């Protein structure tokens, strides 16, 4: 019971646009988990790659702060969902929500090979700042060509 009260208090402390972003993130994450199981990544990526709307705020500092806020809300949505969300739908949801706000985040997909193990990982950057992972992710995983 106390956990739900804490969540409710956190919800009440959010600004209206943060609540709206959190709700969008929850819906989008669930949709992407299903879509990535049903369709190839390229098909999902193309659907999310509509042209960028023009930025409403020219201030780079404002956009970075907004991108970081969006990343935190998407991370919260990942924790709220009752099923696991891997890095790919997480990164795609963040990247798409940034694009809808006129923020040109960079979707990064990288690989790593240790001994006989191969791993892949997805994350989002804006202005050279990693939004949904640790700052050294680009050194741990070798990114493919840049995807904007």
C-alpha positions, 0 to 999 in steps of 0.5 A, a space after each residue: 500500500 505504501 508503495 502505491 501511495 509513494 507512486 501517487 505522490 510522485 505522479 502528483 508532483 509531475 508537471 502536466 507535460 511530464 504526466 502526458 509524456 509518461 503516459 505516452 511512454 507507457 503506451 509506446 513501450 508496450 506497442 514497441 515490445 509487441 511490434 518488435 516481436 511481430 515485425 523486423 526492426 527495419 519495418 518498425 524503424 521506418 514507421 517511427 522515422 517520419 520527418 522531424 517537426 521543426 524545433 519550437 525552442 532554438 535554445 540547445 540548453 533547453 532541448 538537452 534538459 527536455 531530452 534528459 527529462 524525457 529519458 527519465 520519464 521513459 525509464 520510469 515507464 520501463 519500471 512501471 510496466 509489468 513485463 520486461 522491456 529490453 534496450 531496443 524498445 526502450 531506445 526506440 521509444 525515447 528516440 521517437 518521443 524526442 523526435 515528436 518534441 522536435 529534438 533530434 536525438 541519435 539512435 545508436 545501436 552497437 555491438 561488443 564481442 568478449 571471448 565467444 560472446 556477442 552482445 548488442 545494445 541500443 541507446 540514445 544520445 543528444 548533442 553527444 550526451 548519452 540519455 538512457 545509459 552510462 556515458 561510457 556506453 560508446 566505448 563498451 559497444 562499437 556503434 553501427 553507422 549513426 541513425 538519426 
